[in-house]
């Protein structure tokens, strides 16, 4: 069991009384592939090169180019609705999340625009902003609206343009990519859907990463500086925060599974909001499962922050890995800090 010092807040795991399942998944990856060799603005030190090759795990990622995170979120949402086999007019609520920002319009958020362009005329829309762990908070929020009986069908969607909003002169830009993903939620048969979840948060102890408006060189092919909302990471945060990062998420997973009297080996698939290969493997080890149970796409998509979980889930479904009745555990960690995990029995 993970040491109690990794408990961020004394929140209790929740076992829902109403079964809410994922009835459709979708994703969108922009067509342009950016390989590690394409990052011409970076001069890696020997230490950074070793880290990238031995611990990063990603060889390539997608770049949105002129597409916005809203454009991609709409495409992923359409994909999920089609996968669910429903009409967009059946959607009652669209829950949107992202960490990407456009300084031309920081507010209002883009949830209503996404709902409108999708043609979800019978729905309302909200944004959920919880930083890097927002997908899990948006997913649980959407499931709560279904479980309450207020809405029958909820669409949860995320889009990220991180690559073009990270300073391309630093190694961090080689660890991220662009894309979008979506889930469709609806009440399902007893014993399926969300079986339990756990969330916790605390400012502990320093801010590790975030989004800040500044001047830098955007995208791997740019040569001129530009002012925009950049994804940033604090100096030395990797070294400072790794001991916490590798244990916060497993602690939440253990809390979730413990409430259900389950052990980690009973879970068929783990889908983490992938950061880098090394962290994914440390999470699996500290949860107490073989890494073969973790499905990931780090090598080809890198970290897509709030869109990672639906992108990885869509990939697993397309490859036939997810079968009805399988236990699938989702988990994510945000840098300031918030953590969430949820166990689903797959219903499609």
Backbone torsions as a table, in degrees:
resi	resn	phi	psi	omega
1	UNK	NA	141.2	179.6
2	UNK	-69.2	139.7	-179.8
3	UNK	-55.6	140.3	-177.9
4	UNK	-63.3	-15.4	178.9
5	UNK	-66.7	-13.7	177.9
6	UNK	-92.7	10.1	172.7
7	UNK	-80.3	116.3	-177.9
8	UNK	-77.9	-40.3	178.1
9	UNK	-149.9	157.5	-172.8
10	UNK	-84.5	42.0	175.6
11	UNK	-75.0	148.4	-178.8
12	UNK	-99.7	146.3	172.9
13	UNK	-64.0	151.7	-176.0
14	UNK	-117.8	134.9	173.6
15	UNK	-111.4	105.6	-176.7
16	UNK	-63.9	145.6	178.7
17	UNK	-91.4	-14.1	179.7
18	UNK	-115.4	128.1	-178.2
19	UNK	-77.3	114.9	178.0
20	UNK	-115.7	122.1	-175.1
21	UNK	-115.1	163.7	172.9
22	UNK	-89.5	111.9	-176.3
23	UNK	-102.2	-5.7	177.7
24	UNK	-160.2	141.7	177.1
25	UNK	-129.0	150.1	179.5
26	UNK	-151.5	158.8	178.0
27	UNK	-152.8	163.3	173.9
28	UNK	-145.6	129.3	174.4
29	UNK	-119.7	125.6	179.3
30	UNK	-61.0	151.4	-171.2
31	UNK	-69.7	-26.6	-173.9
32	UNK	-76.4	122.0	179.0
33	UNK	-94.9	132.2	176.6
34	UNK	-116.1	116.7	-179.9
35	UNK	-88.9	164.5	179.0
36	UNK	-56.8	-36.1	-177.7
37	UNK	-69.9	-12.5	-179.3
38	UNK	-80.1	-10.6	-177.5
39	UNK	-83.5	84.6	-174.9
40	UNK	-84.7	-10.5	-179.6
41	UNK	-85.8	-3.9	-174.2
42	UNK	-108.9	135.4	171.0
43	UNK	-114.8	99.9	-174.6
44	UNK	-79.3	137.3	171.9
45	UNK	-74.2	166.4	178.7
46	UNK	-59.5	-37.9	179.5
47	UNK	-66.7	-42.6	179.7
48	UNK	-67.4	-40.7	178.5
49	UNK	-62.4	-41.9	177.6
50	UNK	-62.6	-42.9	179.0
51	UNK	-61.3	-47.4	-177.6
52	UNK	-61.7	-43.6	-176.5
53	UNK	-74.6	-35.5	-172.7
54	UNK	-100.9	-21.1	-176.4
55	UNK	-126.2	-25.4	-178.8
56	UNK	-68.4	-53.3	175.0
57	UNK	88.9	-14.1	-176.3
58	UNK	-97.2	135.2	178.4
59	UNK	-103.1	-27.5	-178.6
60	UNK	-154.8	171.0	178.6
61	UNK	-157.9	171.5	179.3
62	UNK	-101.2	148.1	179.0
63	UNK	-119.5	129.7	-176.5
64	UNK	-72.8	-25.1	-177.2
65	UNK	61.2	-120.1	-178.0
66	UNK	-84.5	-8.2	178.2
67	UNK	-73.6	139.4	176.2
68	UNK	-90.7	167.0	177.0
69	UNK	-65.6	-27.5	175.7
70	UNK	-67.6	-44.4	177.4
71	UNK	-55.1	-47.5	-176.2
72	UNK	-71.6	-37.7	178.8
73	UNK	-61.0	-39.9	179.0
74	UNK	-62.6	-42.2	179.8
75	UNK	-66.0	-41.5	178.5
76	UNK	-66.3	-39.5	179.7
77	UNK	-63.5	-43.2	177.4
78	UNK	-60.9	-40.0	178.4
79	UNK	-61.8	-42.1	-179.2
80	UNK	-68.7	-41.6	179.1
81	UNK	-63.2	-41.9	176.5
82	UNK	-63.6	-42.4	179.6
83	UNK	-63.0	-34.3	179.4
84	UNK	-75.6	-16.0	-179.9
85	UNK	71.9	32.5	179.5
86	UNK	-120.3	168.2	174.6
87	UNK	-91.5	144.7	-179.4
88	UNK	-59.1	-25.7	179.6
89	UNK	-71.4	-11.0	176.7
90	UNK	-83.0	-12.3	-178.9
91	UNK	-75.8	128.2	-178.7
92	UNK	-95.9	-27.5	-178.7
93	UNK	-149.1	140.3	174.2
94	UNK	-113.5	118.0	178.6
95	UNK	-105.3	120.4	-174.0
96	UNK	-116.0	143.3	175.3
97	UNK	-147.2	155.4	178.4
98	UNK	-177.0	159.0	169.5
99	UNK	-105.7	-14.1	178.8
100	UNK	-64.1	144.9	-178.9
101	UNK	-134.7	149.3	174.9
102	UNK	-119.5	115.2	-175.5
103	UNK	-67.9	-10.7	174.8
104	UNK	-74.5	-23.3	176.6
105	UNK	-153.1	89.1	177.4
106	UNK	-78.7	-28.1	175.8
107	UNK	-154.0	149.4	2.5
108	UNK	-71.0	161.7	-178.6
109	UNK	-69.3	170.8	-172.2
110	UNK	-91.1	8.7	-176.3
111	UNK	-61.9	-43.4	-177.9
112	UNK	-67.8	-37.6	177.2
113	UNK	-62.1	-45.2	179.2
114	UNK	-61.4	-45.9	178.6
115	UNK	-58.3	-43.8	-176.2
116	UNK	-68.1	-47.2	-179.6
117	UNK	-64.2	-34.1	177.4
118	UNK	-66.3	-23.2	-176.1
119	UNK	84.8	22.5	179.8
120	UNK	-82.5	70.8	-172.1
121	UNK	-72.7	-15.4	179.1
122	UNK	-99.5	11.8	-175.3
123	UNK	-116.1	161.3	165.3
124	UNK	-109.9	175.8	-175.5
125	UNK	-144.5	144.9	175.7
126	UNK	-139.7	157.5	170.6
127	UNK	-105.2	141.9	172.4
128	UNK	-116.9	121.2	-177.2
129	UNK	-121.1	103.6	177.7
130	UNK	-130.3	29.5	179.3
131	UNK	69.5	-144.2	-171.2
132	UNK	-68.1	-21.0	179.6
133	UNK	-97.3	16.6	-173.5
134	UNK	-60.2	-31.1	-177.9
135	UNK	-59.7	-44.0	-179.1
136	UNK	-65.0	-40.6	179.2
137	UNK	-68.0	-37.3	176.9
138	UNK	-67.5	-41.1	179.0
139	UNK	-61.7	-47.2	-179.2
140	UNK	-68.5	-35.9	175.1
141	UNK	-62.0	-47.4	178.8
142	UNK	-61.0	-43.1	178.9
143	UNK	-63.4	-34.3	-179.8
144	UNK	-66.2	-38.9	177.4
145	UNK	-64.4	-35.8	177.3
146	UNK	-72.0	-45.7	-178.3
147	UNK	-61.6	-33.0	-179.5
148	UNK	-69.4	-19.7	-175.4
149	UNK	87.4	-1.7	179.8
150	UNK	-66.3	-40.0	179.5
151	UNK	-132.7	149.3	-179.0
152	UNK	-88.6	-41.6	-174.1
153	UNK	-130.9	125.1	-180.0
154	UNK	-123.8	132.5	176.8
155	UNK	-104.3	121.6	178.2
156	UNK	-108.4	127.9	-172.9
157	UNK	-142.7	147.0	178.7
158	UNK	-140.0	148.1	172.8
159	UNK	-141.5	142.6	-177.0
160	UNK	-137.4	130.8	170.7
161	UNK	-116.9	70.3	-172.9
162	UNK	-84.9	-37.4	-174.4
163	UNK	-60.4	-43.3	-179.9
164	UNK	-80.5	2.0	178.5
165	UNK	-125.9	31.8	174.2
166	UNK	-129.5	135.4	-179.4
167	UNK	-55.4	114.1	-173.3
168	UNK	-78.9	6.2	176.4
169	UNK	-96.9	-0.7	-179.7
170	UNK	-118.0	153.7	-175.8
171	UNK	-60.3	-29.2	-178.5
172	UNK	-53.1	-32.7	-178.6
173	UNK	-65.2	-21.1	179.6
174	UNK	-82.9	-5.3	-177.6
175	UNK	-101.9	1.8	-175.0
176	UNK	-126.5	163.7	178.5
177	UNK	-153.5	177.0	-176.3
178	UNK	-110.5	156.9	177.6
179	UNK	160.9	-175.1	-177.9
180	UNK	-151.9	157.9	179.2
181	UNK	-153.1	163.1	-177.6
182	UNK	-156.0	150.4	172.0
183	UNK	-124.1	147.5	168.3
184	UNK	-109.1	127.7	-176.6
185	UNK	-112.3	140.7	177.0
186	UNK	-158.1	156.3	176.9
187	UNK	-60.7	141.5	-177.3
188	UNK	-129.6	-175.8	-176.9
189	UNK	-71.7	150.9	-179.6
190	UNK	-55.3	141.0	-179.6
191	UNK	90.4	-7.5	179.8
192	UNK	-117.2	175.9	-179.8
193	UNK	77.1	-155.2	-176.2
194	UNK	-71.6	118.9	-179.8
195	UNK	-92.6	-28.7	-179.5
196	UNK	-173.9	159.3	175.9
197	UNK	-151.9	162.7	178.1
198	UNK	-144.6	137.4	176.4
199	UNK	-134.6	145.5	175.6
200	UNK	-153.4	157.4	-178.0
201	UNK	-159.0	154.3	175.7
202	UNK	-174.8	146.3	174.6
203	UNK	-78.7	98.9	-163.6
204	UNK	-140.3	111.7	-28.4
205	UNK	-93.1	-21.8	-176.8
206	UNK	-129.4	156.6	175.7
207	UNK	-70.1	127.1	-177.8
208	UNK	-95.2	-36.7	-176.2
209	UNK	-156.8	166.7	179.7
210	UNK	178.7	-166.5	177.9
211	UNK	-120.2	127.4	-175.4
212	UNK	-140.0	138.5	177.2
213	UNK	-77.5	121.7	-179.6
214	UNK	-158.8	179.9	178.2
215	UNK	-105.6	127.7	179.8
216	UNK	-159.7	-178.8	178.5
217	UNK	-96.2	110.4	-175.6
218	UNK	-87.5	150.8	173.8
219	UNK	62.9	149.7	-174.8
220	UNK	-67.2	-17.5	-176.2
221	UNK	-104.9	-3.5	-178.0
222	UNK	-75.6	153.0	177.1
223	UNK	-120.9	-20.3	-178.7
224	UNK	-104.8	149.0	176.6
225	UNK	-73.7	151.7	176.7
226	UNK	-144.7	153.8	179.2
227	UNK	-93.6	122.9	178.8
228	UNK	-163.2	179.9	178.8
229	UNK	-86.6	102.3	-175.2
230	UNK	-95.5	143.7	169.3
231	UNK	-75.3	125.6	-175.7
232	UNK	-126.5	158.5	175.7
233	UNK	-134.1	138.5	-176.6
234	UNK	-68.7	145.0	177.8
235	UNK	-57.0	137.2	177.0
236	UNK	63.0	15.4	-178.2
237	UNK	-67.1	-32.2	177.8
238	UNK	-57.1	-54.0	-177.4
239	UNK	-65.5	-40.4	-176.8
240	UNK	-69.8	-39.1	-168.9
241	UNK	-102.1	-12.0	-177.2
242	UNK	-53.7	-43.4	-179.6
243	UNK	-58.4	-29.6	178.6
244	UNK	-85.6	-44.3	-178.0
245	UNK	-56.3	-41.8	-175.4
246	UNK	-75.5	-7.9	-177.6
247	UNK	-118.5	-25.6	179.8
248	UNK	-57.6	-51.1	-176.5
249	UNK	-64.6	-47.9	176.6
250	UNK	-58.5	-33.8	177.5
251	UNK	-60.9	-45.9	179.5
252	UNK	-63.3	-42.1	178.4
253	UNK	-58.8	-44.7	179.4
254	UNK	-63.8	-36.9	177.1
255	UNK	-63.9	-44.7	179.9
256	UNK	-62.4	-50.1	-177.9
257	UNK	-69.2	-36.7	179.9
258	UNK	-61.2	-38.2	179.2
259	UNK	-64.6	-24.5	-179.7
260	UNK	-99.1	5.9	-179.0
261	UNK	55.5	41.0	178.7
262	UNK	-115.9	152.6	172.9
263	UNK	-105.6	158.0	-174.5
264	UNK	-56.0	-32.0	-178.0
265	UNK	-69.3	-18.2	179.4
266	UNK	-73.6	-19.2	179.8
267	UNK	-78.2	133.6	-177.5
268	UNK	-81.4	-36.9	-175.3
269	UNK	-141.2	137.3	172.8
270	UNK	-113.8	129.9	176.8
271	UNK	-126.0	106.7	179.4
272	UNK	-97.7	154.4	172.7
273	UNK	-76.4	85.3	-167.2
274	UNK	-53.0	131.1	175.2
275	UNK	-102.2	-69.0	172.1
276	UNK	-140.5	165.7	-176.4
277	UNK	-58.7	-42.4	-176.4
278	UNK	-62.1	-43.4	179.9
279	UNK	-66.2	-43.6	177.0
280	UNK	-54.3	-44.7	-177.8
281	UNK	-69.9	-36.5	176.9
282	UNK	-66.4	-39.6	177.0
283	UNK	-60.2	-47.1	179.6
284	UNK	-60.1	-44.3	-179.4
285	UNK	-63.2	-41.7	-178.0
286	UNK	-77.4	-24.9	170.5
287	UNK	-69.5	-36.0	178.8
288	UNK	103.9	33.4	179.6
289	UNK	-130.4	156.1	175.6
290	UNK	-69.1	144.5	-175.6
291	UNK	-65.5	-15.5	177.7
292	UNK	-63.5	-18.9	178.3
293	UNK	-81.7	-11.0	-178.1
294	UNK	-94.0	121.4	174.6
295	UNK	-95.9	132.7	-178.3
296	UNK	-149.9	163.7	178.7
297	UNK	-131.9	28.5	-173.9
298	UNK	-55.6	-41.9	-174.3
299	UNK	-60.8	-31.9	-173.8
300	UNK	-110.7	-20.1	-179.5
301	UNK	-119.2	-13.3	-175.0
302	UNK	58.3	-156.9	-179.2
303	UNK	-89.8	122.7	178.6
304	UNK	-113.1	24.8	177.6
305	UNK	44.8	-118.7	-171.7
306	UNK	-66.1	-15.2	178.4
307	UNK	-92.3	-5.4	-175.1
308	UNK	-60.6	-49.4	-175.1
309	UNK	-60.8	-50.1	178.2
310	UNK	-66.3	-32.0	176.8
311	UNK	-64.5	-46.7	179.8
312	UNK	-65.7	-40.2	179.2
313	UNK	-63.4	-43.4	178.4
314	UNK	-61.8	-39.9	178.1
315	UNK	-63.6	-42.9	179.6
316	UNK	-64.1	-40.3	179.5
317	UNK	-67.4	-42.9	179.8
318	UNK	-61.8	-31.4	179.5
319	UNK	-86.8	3.8	176.2
320	UNK	74.9	20.7	-177.9
321	UNK	-81.2	-27.5	-176.3
322	UNK	-96.2	118.7	-179.7
323	UNK	-114.4	149.5	178.9
324	UNK	-56.7	130.4	-178.5
325	UNK	98.6	-13.5	177.7
326	UNK	-66.9	147.5	173.4
327	UNK	-92.6	122.7	-176.8
328	UNK	-122.8	123.7	179.7
329	UNK	-110.5	125.0	176.9
330	UNK	-104.0	142.1	177.7
331	UNK	-154.3	148.5	179.4
332	UNK	-150.9	162.1	-178.7
333	UNK	-137.1	136.0	176.6
334	UNK	-112.4	152.6	-163.3
335	UNK	-81.1	0.8	-172.9
336	UNK	-121.8	13.9	-6.9
337	UNK	-124.5	142.5	170.8
338	UNK	-142.0	145.3	-175.3
339	UNK	-137.6	144.2	177.1
340	UNK	-149.6	146.6	176.3
341	UNK	-142.4	151.1	179.7
342	UNK	-151.3	138.4	179.2
343	UNK	-108.1	128.3	177.4
344	UNK	-119.6	143.3	163.7
345	UNK	-96.1	118.9	-172.0
346	UNK	-61.9	133.5	-173.7
347	UNK	-116.9	9.9	178.5
348	UNK	-128.4	NA	NA
